[in-house]
Amino acid sequence: MLKEFKEFAMRGNVIDMAVGIIIGVAFGTIVKSLVSDIIMPPMGLLLGNVDFTNLFAVLREGTVAGPYAALADAQKAGAVTINYGVFVNTIISFLIVAFAVFLLIRQINRLKREEEAPSEEPTTKDCPFCLSSIPIRATRCAHCTSELGTV
């Protein structure tokens, strides 16, 4: 049983999948930092010094009564909150990841189209009478001697 598991784990596609997951998690961390550290601070500044991570609505106050200056204070007090600022950050992170995946898929599709494109014009055609392969410029089939018409 251990030998079978080792064979399964060492297959190429399992290792490729593991590498893909690791890179995906690392990319997600980079995007999260990009959103929270680079994109959101200027957006908050443009909207009047708003920190999106601290945008929340209190549904029920905690042990310490509000108002709460930050989401961390509300959570520390045990308040029940709707954290719509964190949700906005998550949506922006998702859009960045989706756009990056779109660019990747677009590039892969472009490469596939280049591979599938015919490299040159065909040099042969099929005779409509005997279906043998003949030169493209032939006016008579070499196999069945049928006339094919003019070039």
Contact map, one row per residue, 1 for C-alpha under 8 A:
1111100000000000000000000000000000000000000000000000000000000000000000000000000000000000000000000000000000000000000000000000000000000000000000000000000
1111110000000000000000000000000000000000000000000000000000000000000000000000000000000000000000000000000000000000000000000000000000000000000000000000000
1111111000000000000000000000000000000000000000000000000000000000000000000000000000000000000000000000000000000000000000000000000000000000000000000000000
1111111100000000000000000000000000000000000000000000000000000000000000000000000000000000000000000000000000000000000000000000000000000000000000000000000
1111111110000000000000000000000000000000000000000000000000000000000000000000000000000000000000000000000000000000000000000000000000000000000000000000000
0111111111000000000000000000000000000000000000000000000000000000000000000000000000000000000000000000000000000000000000000000000000000000000000000000000
0011111111100000000000000000000000000000000000000000000000000000000000000000000000000000000000000000000000000000000000000000000000000000000000000000000
0001111111100100000000000000000000000000000000000000000000000000000000000000000000000000000000000000000000000000000000000000000000000000000000000000000
0000111111100110000000000000000000000000000000000000000000000000000000000000000000000000000000000000000000000000000000000000000000000000000000000000000
0000011111110110000000000000000000000000000000000000000000000000000000000000000000000000000000000000000000000000000000000000000000000000000000000000000
0000001111111110000000000000000000000000000000000000000000000000000000000000000000000000000000000000000000000000000000000000000000000000000000000000000
0000000001111111000000000000000000000000000000000000000000000000000000000000000000000000000000000000000000000000000000000000000000000000000000000000000
0000000000111111100000000000000000000000000000000000000000000000000000000000000000000000000000000000000000000000000000000000000000000000000000000000000
0000000111111111110000000000000000000000000000000000000000000000000000000000000000000000000000000000000000000000000000000000000000000000000000000000000
0000000011111111111000000000000000000000000000000000000000000000000000000000000000000000000000000000000000000000000000000000000000000000000000000000000
0000000000011111111100000000000000000000000000000000000000000000000000000000000000000000000000000000000000000000000000000000000000000000000000000000000
0000000000001111111110000000000000000000000000000000000000000000000000000000000000000000000000000000000000000000000000000000000000000000000000000000000
0000000000000111111111000000000000000000000000000000000000000000000000000000000000000000000000000000000000000000000000000000000000000000000000000000000
0000000000000011111111100000000000000000000000000000000000000000000000000000000000000000000000000000000000000000000000000000000000000000000000000000000
0000000000000001111111110000000000000000000000000000000000000000000000000000000000000000000000000000000000000000000000000000000000000000000000000000000
0000000000000000111111111000000000000000000000000000000000000000000000000000000000000000000000000000000000000000000000000000000000000000000000000000000
0000000000000000011111111100000000000000000000000000000000000000000000000000000000000000000000000000000000000000000000000000000000000000000000000000000
0000000000000000001111111110000000000000000000000000000000000000000000000000000000000000000000000000000000000000000000000000000000000000000000000000000
0000000000000000000111111111000000000000000000000000000000000000000000000000000000000000000000000000000000000000000000000000000000000000000000000000000
0000000000000000000011111111100000000000000000000000000000000000000000000000000000000000000000000000000000000000000000000000000000000000000000000000000
0000000000000000000001111111110000000000000000000000000000000000000000000000000000000000000000000000000000000000000000000000000000000000000000000000000
0000000000000000000000111111111000000000000000000000000000000000000000000000000000000000000000000000000000000000000000000000000000000000000000000000000
0000000000000000000000011111111100000000000000000000000000000000000000000000000000000000000000001000000000000000000000000000000000000000000000000000000
0000000000000000000000001111111110000000000000000000000000000000000000000000000000000000000000000000000000000000000000000000000000000000000000000000000
0000000000000000000000000111111111000000000000000000000000000000000000000000000000000000000000000000000000000000000000000000000000000000000000000000000
0000000000000000000000000011111111100000000000000000000000000000000000000000000000000000000010011000000000000000000000000000000000000000000000000000000
0000000000000000000000000001111111110000000000000000000000000000000000000000000000000000000010000000000000000000000000000000000000000000000000000000000
0000000000000000000000000000111111111100000000000000000000000000000000000000000000000000000000000000000000000000000000000000000000000000000000000000000
0000000000000000000000000000011111111110000000000000000000000000000000000000000000000000000000000000000000000000000000000000000000000000000000000000000
0000000000000000000000000000001111111111000000000000000000000000000000000000000000000000100110000000000000000000000000000000000000000000000000000000000
0000000000000000000000000000000111111111100000000000000000000000000000000000000000000000100000000000000000000000000000000000000000000000000000000000000
0000000000000000000000000000000011111111100000000000000000000000000000000000000000000000000000000000000000000000000000000000000000000000000000000000000
0000000000000000000000000000000011111111110000000000000000000000000000000000000000000000000000000000000000000000000000000000000000000000000000000000000
0000000000000000000000000000000001111111111000000000000000000000000000000000000000000000000000000000000000000000000000000000000000000000000000000000000
0000000000000000000000000000000000111111111100000011000000000000000000000000000000000000100000000000000000000000000000000000000000000000000000000000000
0000000000000000000000000000000000011111111110000010000000000000000000000000000000000000000000000000000000000000000000000000000000000000000000000000000
0000000000000000000000000000000000000111111111000000000000000000000000000000000000000000000000000000000000000000000000000000000000000000000000000000000
0000000000000000000000000000000000000011111111100000000000000000000000000000000000000000000000000000000000000000000000000000000000000000000000000000000
0000000000000000000000000000000000000001111111111111000000000000000000000000000000000000000000000000000000000000000000000000000000000000000000000000000
0000000000000000000000000000000000000000111111111100000000000000000000000000000000000000000000000000000000000000000000000000000000000000000000000000000
0000000000000000000000000000000000000000011111111000000000000000000000000000000000000000000000000000000000000000000000000000000000000000000000000000000
0000000000000000000000000000000000000000001111111100000000000000000000000000000000000000000000000000000000000000000000000000000000000000000000000000000
0000000000000000000000000000000000000000000111111100000000000000000000000000000000000000000000000000000000000000000000000000000000000000000000000000000
0000000000000000000000000000000000000000000111111110000000000000000000000000000000000000000000000000000000000000000000000000000000000000000000000000000
0000000000000000000000000000000000000000000110111111011000000000000000000000000000000000000000000000000000000000000000000000000000000000000000000000000
0000000000000000000000000000000000000001100100001111111000000000000000000000000000001000000000000000000000000000000000000000000000000000000000000000000
0000000000000000000000000000000000000001000100000111111000000000000000000000000000001101100000000000000000000000000000000000000000000000000000000000000
0000000000000000000000000000000000000000000000000011111000000000000000100000000000101100100000000000000000000000000000000000000000000000000000000000000
0000000000000000000000000000000000000000000000000111111100000000000001100000000000101100000000000000000000000000000000000000000000000000000000000000000
0000000000000000000000000000000000000000000000000111111110000000000000100000000000111100000000000000000000000000000000000000000000000000000000000000000
0000000000000000000000000000000000000000000000000000011111000000000000100000000011111000000000000000000000000000000000000000000000000000000000000000000
0000000000000000000000000000000000000000000000000000001111100000000000000000000011110000000000000000000000000000000000000000000000000000000000000000000
0000000000000000000000000000000000000000000000000000000111111000000000000000001111000000000000000000000000000000000000000000000000000000000000000000000
0000000000000000000000000000000000000000000000000000000011111000000000000000001111000000000000000000000000000000000000000000000000000000000000000000000
0000000000000000000000000000000000000000000000000000000001111100000000000000001110000000000000000000000000000000000000000000000000000000000000000000000
0000000000000000000000000000000000000000000000000000000001111111110000000100111100000000000000000000000000000000000000000000000000000000000000000000000
0000000000000000000000000000000000000000000000000000000000011111110000000100111100000000000000000000000000000000000000000000000000000000000000000000000
0000000000000000000000000000000000000000000000000000000000001111100000000000111000000000000000000000000000000000000000000000000000000000000000000000000
0000000000000000000000000000000000000000000000000000000000001111110000000000110000000000000000000000000000000000000000000000000000000000000000000000000
0000000000000000000000000000000000000000000000000000000000001111111000000000100000000000000000000000000000000000000000000000000000000000000000000000000
0000000000000000000000000000000000000000000000000000000000001101111100000100000000000000000000000000000000000000000000000000000000000000000000000000000
0000000000000000000000000000000000000000000000000000000000000000111110000000000000000000000000000000000000000000000000000000000000000000000000000000000
0000000000000000000000000000000000000000000000000000000000000000011111101100000000000000000000000000000000000000000000000000000000000000000000000000000
0000000000000000000000000000000000000000000000000000000000000000001111101100000000000000000000000000000000000000000000000000000000000000000000000000000
0000000000000000000000000000000000000000000000000000010000000000000111111100000000000000000000000000000000000000000000000000000000000000000000000000000
0000000000000000000000000000000000000000000000000000111100000000000111111110000000100000000000000000000000000000000000000000000000000000000000000000000
0000000000000000000000000000000000000000000000000000000000000000000001111111000000000000000000000000000000000000000000000000000000000000000000000000000
0000000000000000000000000000000000000000000000000000000000000000000111111111100000000000000000000000000000000000000000000000000000000000000000000000000
0000000000000000000000000000000000000000000000000000000000001100010111111111111110000000000000000000000000000000000000000000000000000000000000000000000
0000000000000000000000000000000000000000000000000000000000000000000000111111111110000000000000000000000000000000000000000000000000000000000000000000000
0000000000000000000000000000000000000000000000000000000000000000000000011111111000000000000000000000000000000000000000000000000000000000000000000000000
0000000000000000000000000000000000000000000000000000000000001111100000001111111000000000000000000000000000000000000000000000000000000000000000000000000
0000000000000000000000000000000000000000000000000000000000001111000000000111111100000000000000000000000000000000000000000000000000000000000000000000000
0000000000000000000000000000000000000000000000000000000001111110000000000111111110000000000000000000000000000000000000000000000000000000000000000000000
0000000000000000000000000000000000000000000000000000000001111100000000000110011111000000000000000000000000000000000000000000000000000000000000000000000
0000000000000000000000000000000000000000000000000000000111110000000000000110001111100000000000000000000000000000000000000000000000000000000000000000000
0000000000000000000000000000000000000000000000000000000111100000000000000000000111110000000000000000000000000000000000000000000000000000000000000000000
0000000000000000000000000000000000000000000000000000111110000000000000100000000011111110000000000000000000000000000000000000000000000000000000000000000
0000000000000000000000000000000000000000000000000000001110000000000000000000000001111111000000000000000000000000000000000000000000000000000000000000000
0000000000000000000000000000000000000000000000000011111100000000000000000000000000111111100000000000000000000000000000000000000000000000000000000000000
0000000000000000000000000000000000000000000000000001111000000000000000000000000000111111110000000000000000000000000000000000000000000000000000000000000
0000000000000000000000000000000000000000000000000000000000000000000000000000000000111111111000000000000000000000000000000000000000000000000000000000000
0000000000000000000000000000000000000000000000000001000000000000000000000000000000011111111100000000000000000000000000000000000000000000000000000000000
0000000000000000000000000000000000110001000000000001100000000000000000000000000000001111111110000000000000000000000000000000000000000000000000000000000
0000000000000000000000000000000000000000000000000000000000000000000000000000000000000111111111000000000000000000000000000000000000000000000000000000000
0000000000000000000000000000000000000000000000000000000000000000000000000000000000000011111111100000000000000000000000000000000000000000000000000000000
0000000000000000000000000000000000100000000000000000000000000000000000000000000000000001111111110000000000000000000000000000000000000000000000000000000
0000000000000000000000000000001100100000000000000000000000000000000000000000000000000000111111111000000000000000000000000000000000000000000000000000000
0000000000000000000000000000000000000000000000000000000000000000000000000000000000000000011111111100000000000000000000000000000000000000000000000000000
0000000000000000000000000000000000000000000000000000000000000000000000000000000000000000001111111110000000000000000000000000000000000000000000000000000
0000000000000000000000000000001000000000000000000000000000000000000000000000000000000000000111111111000000000000000000000000000000000000000000000000000
0000000000000000000000000001001000000000000000000000000000000000000000000000000000000000000011111111100000000000000000000000000000000000000000000000000
0000000000000000000000000000000000000000000000000000000000000000000000000000000000000000000001111111110000000000000000000000000000000000000000000000000
0000000000000000000000000000000000000000000000000000000000000000000000000000000000000000000000111111111000000000000000000000000000000000000000000000000
0000000000000000000000000000000000000000000000000000000000000000000000000000000000000000000000011111111100000000000000000000000000000000000000000000000
0000000000000000000000000000000000000000000000000000000000000000000000000000000000000000000000001111111110000000000000000000000000000000000000000000000
0000000000000000000000000000000000000000000000000000000000000000000000000000000000000000000000000111111111000000000000000000000000000000000000000000000
0000000000000000000000000000000000000000000000000000000000000000000000000000000000000000000000000011111111100000000000000000000000000000000000000000000
0000000000000000000000000000000000000000000000000000000000000000000000000000000000000000000000000001111111110000000000000000000000000000000000000000000
0000000000000000000000000000000000000000000000000000000000000000000000000000000000000000000000000000111111111000000000000000000000000000000000000000000
0000000000000000000000000000000000000000000000000000000000000000000000000000000000000000000000000000011111111100000000000000000000000000000000000000000
0000000000000000000000000000000000000000000000000000000000000000000000000000000000000000000000000000001111111110000000000000000000000000000000000000000
0000000000000000000000000000000000000000000000000000000000000000000000000000000000000000000000000000000111111111000000000000000000000000000000000000000
0000000000000000000000000000000000000000000000000000000000000000000000000000000000000000000000000000000011111111100000000000000000000000000000000000000
0000000000000000000000000000000000000000000000000000000000000000000000000000000000000000000000000000000001111111110000000000000000000000000000000000000
0000000000000000000000000000000000000000000000000000000000000000000000000000000000000000000000000000000000111111111000000000000000000000000000000000000
0000000000000000000000000000000000000000000000000000000000000000000000000000000000000000000000000000000000011111111100000000000000000000000000000000000
0000000000000000000000000000000000000000000000000000000000000000000000000000000000000000000000000000000000001111111110000000000000000000000000000000000
0000000000000000000000000000000000000000000000000000000000000000000000000000000000000000000000000000000000000111111110000000000000000000000000000000000
0000000000000000000000000000000000000000000000000000000000000000000000000000000000000000000000000000000000000011111110000000000000000000000000000000000
0000000000000000000000000000000000000000000000000000000000000000000000000000000000000000000000000000000000000001111111000000000000000000000000000000000
0000000000000000000000000000000000000000000000000000000000000000000000000000000000000000000000000000000000000000111111100000000000000000000000000000000
0000000000000000000000000000000000000000000000000000000000000000000000000000000000000000000000000000000000000000000111111000000000000000000000000000000
0000000000000000000000000000000000000000000000000000000000000000000000000000000000000000000000000000000000000000000011111000000000000000000000000000000
0000000000000000000000000000000000000000000000000000000000000000000000000000000000000000000000000000000000000000000001111100000000000000000000000000000
0000000000000000000000000000000000000000000000000000000000000000000000000000000000000000000000000000000000000000000001111110000000000000000000000000000
0000000000000000000000000000000000000000000000000000000000000000000000000000000000000000000000000000000000000000000000011111100000000001000000000000000
0000000000000000000000000000000000000000000000000000000000000000000000000000000000000000000000000000000000000000000000001111100000000011000000000000000
0000000000000000000000000000000000000000000000000000000000000000000000000000000000000000000000000000000000000000000000000111110000001111000000000000000
0000000000000000000000000000000000000000000000000000000000000000000000000000000000000000000000000000000000000000000000000111111000001111000000000000000
0000000000000000000000000000000000000000000000000000000000000000000000000000000000000000000000000000000000000000000000000001111100111100000000000000000
0000000000000000000000000000000000000000000000000000000000000000000000000000000000000000000000000000000000000000000000000000111111111100000010000001000
0000000000000000000000000000000000000000000000000000000000000000000000000000000000000000000000000000000000000000000000000000011111100000000000000000000
0000000000000000000000000000000000000000000000000000000000000000000000000000000000000000000000000000000000000000000000000000001111100000000000010100000
0000000000000000000000000000000000000000000000000000000000000000000000000000000000000000000000000000000000000000000000000000001111110000000000110000000
0000000000000000000000000000000000000000000000000000000000000000000000000000000000000000000000000000000000000000000000000000011111111000000000000000000
0000000000000000000000000000000000000000000000000000000000000000000000000000000000000000000000000000000000000000000000000000011001111100000000100000000
0000000000000000000000000000000000000000000000000000000000000000000000000000000000000000000000000000000000000000000000000001111000111110000000000000000
0000000000000000000000000000000000000000000000000000000000000000000000000000000000000000000000000000000000000000000000000001111000011111010011000000000
0000000000000000000000000000000000000000000000000000000000000000000000000000000000000000000000000000000000000000000000000011100000001111110000000000000
0000000000000000000000000000000000000000000000000000000000000000000000000000000000000000000000000000000000000000000000000111100000000111110000000000000
0000000000000000000000000000000000000000000000000000000000000000000000000000000000000000000000000000000000000000000000000000000000000011111000000000001
0000000000000000000000000000000000000000000000000000000000000000000000000000000000000000000000000000000000000000000000000000000000000111111110000001001
0000000000000000000000000000000000000000000000000000000000000000000000000000000000000000000000000000000000000000000000000000000000000000111110000011111
0000000000000000000000000000000000000000000000000000000000000000000000000000000000000000000000000000000000000000000000000000000000000000011111001111100
0000000000000000000000000000000000000000000000000000000000000000000000000000000000000000000000000000000000000000000000000000001000000100011111111111000
0000000000000000000000000000000000000000000000000000000000000000000000000000000000000000000000000000000000000000000000000000000000000100000111111000000
0000000000000000000000000000000000000000000000000000000000000000000000000000000000000000000000000000000000000000000000000000000001010000000011111000000
0000000000000000000000000000000000000000000000000000000000000000000000000000000000000000000000000000000000000000000000000000000011000000000011111100000
0000000000000000000000000000000000000000000000000000000000000000000000000000000000000000000000000000000000000000000000000000000000000000000111111110000
0000000000000000000000000000000000000000000000000000000000000000000000000000000000000000000000000000000000000000000000000000000010000000000110011111000
0000000000000000000000000000000000000000000000000000000000000000000000000000000000000000000000000000000000000000000000000000000000000000001110001111100
0000000000000000000000000000000000000000000000000000000000000000000000000000000000000000000000000000000000000000000000000000001000000000011110000111110
0000000000000000000000000000000000000000000000000000000000000000000000000000000000000000000000000000000000000000000000000000000000000000001100000011111
0000000000000000000000000000000000000000000000000000000000000000000000000000000000000000000000000000000000000000000000000000000000000000001000000001111
0000000000000000000000000000000000000000000000000000000000000000000000000000000000000000000000000000000000000000000000000000000000000000111000000000111
